[in-house]
Amino acid sequence: MPDDRMQFEIPENTAIPRAKDKGLFNAWFVAFFGALATIAYLVITRPDPYLNILKFIPDGILITFQVTVTSIVFSLMIGLLTGLGRISTNKFINMIASTYVEIVRGIPLLVQLFYIYYALGRFLKVPDMVAAVIAMSVCYGAYMGEIFRAGIRSIDKGQTEAARSLGFNKRETMFLVILPQAWRTILPPVGNEFIMLLKDTSLISILGVADILRRGREFASESFYYFETYTMIALVYLIITLILSKCVARMEHKVNHYA
């Protein structure tokens, strides 16, 4: 069985810029300021439709952020419980957590969105945005659970033994000793999942949630500027993603600096 720590050596999704990685660091600046310059050029040279698109989507940006932030908070809580369940010595708890992870990872997010939306709708009326948050949280909670499990397992067992020898019980050892150390390992992949979740929120437009993509589709259907609309939507997503990746890199730097 491969060491859990190996899971963090190769970034899987969005690359997070770090000062020591000069190539990636410079590429971030090129992409970010290139996107800003492109938007400025398009708005100045062709205010109709590009400026009109920018005026049409701000509420969609707000909805996207609301769904993203709410979903990441709930997915972190679910992920922590799942990760603890995955390392639990209780076979029943371990089985529940492991089954949840396997089921969620085996079903595409789009299918989960449809299923949760219509399944919940058979029993009670759930607002579109609430259904979207539930689906995103449940899906990403499984991936967060694996990140927490691997991060906890990456801490040397001697830390647990030392804490127990000082009189800490299991809960105190986990939350006061292991998790604070594991967070340094957990933060980069959690940051990646945060950025992936932001991009995956584009799927919630199928539920009628007025996110960035949904607002863009509405503008395009009214104006027939499909190419121009999706060009602007792509640039807006790119800028938001790059800003978030920079924020995560800063957080990681501070965590490592004060550790």
HUCORDA-V957232 format. One record per residue. RES is the residue in one small letter. SS is DSSP state (H for helix, E for strand, C for the rest). PSI is psi in degrees with one decimal (* if undefined). NEAR is the number of other C-alpha atoms within 10 Angstrom. Layout:
BEGIN
RES	SS	PSI	NEAR
RES	SS	PSI	NEAR
END
This chain:
BEGIN
m	C	129.8	3
p	C	150.1	6
d	C	136.0	9
d	H	-28.7	16
r	H	-22.3	14
m	H	-20.8	10
q	H	-18.6	16
f	H	2.8	17
e	C	-24.2	9
i	C	111.0	9
p	C	136.9	12
e	C	-38.6	11
n	C	-109.5	12
t	C	133.6	16
a	C	130.9	19
i	C	124.9	24
p	C	136.5	22
r	C	145.4	19
a	C	-31.9	12
k	C	-17.4	8
d	C	87.2	10
k	H	-38.2	11
g	H	-46.5	11
l	H	-37.8	15
f	H	-46.5	16
n	H	-37.3	14
a	H	-34.9	11
w	H	-46.0	20
f	H	-40.7	13
v	H	-46.6	12
a	H	-43.9	14
f	H	-53.5	19
f	H	-26.4	12
g	H	-41.0	14
a	H	-42.8	19
l	H	-44.0	15
a	H	-37.9	12
t	H	-44.8	14
i	H	-44.9	19
a	H	-43.4	15
y	H	-45.4	13
l	H	-41.6	16
v	H	-39.4	18
i	H	-43.5	12
t	H	-31.4	11
r	C	72.8	12
p	H	-29.4	14
d	H	104.9	13
p	H	-8.6	18
y	H	-42.9	22
l	H	-38.4	17
n	H	-35.0	14
i	H	-45.9	22
l	H	-34.4	17
k	H	-20.0	10
f	H	-24.4	15
i	H	-2.2	23
p	H	-40.6	14
d	H	-31.5	14
g	H	-36.7	18
i	H	-41.7	17
l	H	-44.9	14
i	H	-42.3	18
t	H	-43.6	23
f	H	-39.4	17
q	H	-46.3	15
v	H	-42.3	23
t	H	-51.5	23
v	H	-44.4	16
t	H	-42.4	15
s	H	-38.8	27
i	H	-35.1	25
v	H	-48.6	14
f	H	-37.7	18
s	H	-32.1	27
l	H	-41.7	21
m	H	-45.0	16
i	H	-41.1	21
g	H	-40.0	28
l	H	-46.3	21
l	H	-40.4	18
t	H	-43.1	29
g	H	-42.5	28
l	H	-36.5	20
g	H	-36.2	21
r	H	-24.5	24
i	C	2.4	18
s	C	144.7	14
t	C	-10.6	10
n	C	116.5	10
k	H	-35.4	12
f	H	-48.1	11
i	H	-42.1	16
n	H	-40.0	18
m	H	-42.4	14
i	H	-48.0	13
a	H	-43.5	22
s	H	-39.5	19
t	H	-43.3	14
y	H	-46.6	18
v	H	-45.5	24
e	H	-41.0	12
i	H	-48.6	11
v	H	-42.0	17
r	H	-18.3	14
g	C	-3.5	9
i	C	128.1	11
p	C	148.0	10
l	H	-38.9	19
l	H	-41.5	14
v	H	-39.7	11
q	H	-39.4	18
l	H	-49.1	23
f	H	-45.4	16
y	H	-49.0	14
i	H	-39.9	16
y	H	-48.8	22
y	H	-31.3	16
a	H	-45.6	12
l	H	-34.5	12
g	H	-18.9	14
r	C	-19.7	9
f	C	-34.8	8
l	C	157.0	9
k	C	115.5	11
v	C	126.6	15
p	C	148.2	13
d	H	-42.8	17
m	H	-38.4	20
v	H	-44.0	15
a	H	-39.1	24
a	H	-44.2	28
v	H	-42.4	23
i	H	-47.7	19
a	H	-45.4	24
m	H	-39.3	28
s	H	-43.7	25
v	H	-43.2	24
c	H	-53.5	26
y	H	-19.6	25
g	H	-35.1	28
a	H	-43.1	28
y	H	-38.1	24
m	H	-35.7	29
g	H	-41.6	27
e	H	-34.7	21
i	H	-45.2	26
f	H	-42.4	29
r	H	-48.3	23
a	H	-37.6	23
g	H	-41.0	25
i	H	-42.3	25
r	H	-21.2	17
s	C	-13.9	20
i	C	132.8	18
d	C	139.7	10
k	H	-21.7	11
g	H	-28.3	9
q	H	-41.0	15
t	H	-44.7	18
e	H	-39.5	12
a	H	-41.0	13
a	H	-42.3	18
r	H	-34.1	14
s	H	-22.1	10
l	C	1.9	10
g	C	6.5	10
f	C	140.5	16
n	C	-177.9	12
k	H	-43.6	12
r	H	-45.0	10
e	H	-38.7	13
t	H	-43.0	19
m	H	-49.2	19
f	H	-21.6	11
l	H	-19.7	13
v	H	-54.0	17
i	H	-54.1	22
l	H	-41.6	18
p	H	-35.9	15
q	H	-37.7	19
a	H	-24.9	19
w	H	-31.7	17
r	H	-35.6	17
t	H	-32.6	23
i	H	-34.1	22
l	H	-47.7	20
p	H	-50.5	21
p	H	-30.2	25
v	H	-40.3	19
g	H	-41.7	23
n	H	-43.4	20
e	H	-36.5	20
f	H	-45.4	26
i	H	-39.4	24
m	H	-37.7	16
l	H	-41.3	20
l	H	-45.3	22
k	H	-34.7	16
d	H	-14.5	15
t	H	-15.5	22
s	H	-21.4	17
l	H	-21.7	18
i	H	-9.6	27
s	H	-22.9	19
i	H	-17.8	15
l	H	1.2	17
g	C	6.8	13
v	C	130.7	24
a	C	64.7	24
d	C	-169.0	26
i	H	-48.2	27
l	H	-41.3	25
r	H	-43.6	20
r	H	-38.1	22
g	H	-41.4	25
r	H	-37.5	20
e	H	-43.6	16
f	H	-43.3	19
a	H	-37.7	18
s	H	-25.9	12
e	H	-35.2	10
s	H	-19.2	11
f	C	19.1	12
y	C	66.6	18
y	H	-48.5	14
f	H	-47.3	10
e	H	-41.1	16
t	H	-48.3	24
y	H	-24.5	16
t	H	-46.8	14
m	H	-40.1	23
i	H	-43.3	19
a	H	-42.2	13
l	H	-39.3	17
v	H	-45.7	19
y	H	-41.9	17
l	H	-45.6	17
i	H	-44.9	17
i	H	-43.6	17
t	H	-42.7	19
l	H	-38.2	22
i	H	-44.0	15
l	H	-40.8	18
s	H	-36.4	23
k	H	-42.0	18
c	H	-42.3	15
v	H	-39.9	22
a	H	-40.3	20
r	H	-44.1	16
m	H	-43.7	16
e	H	-41.2	20
h	H	-43.2	15
k	H	-40.6	12
v	H	-44.7	15
n	H	-30.9	12
h	H	-39.6	8
y	H	-5.3	6
a	C	*	9
END
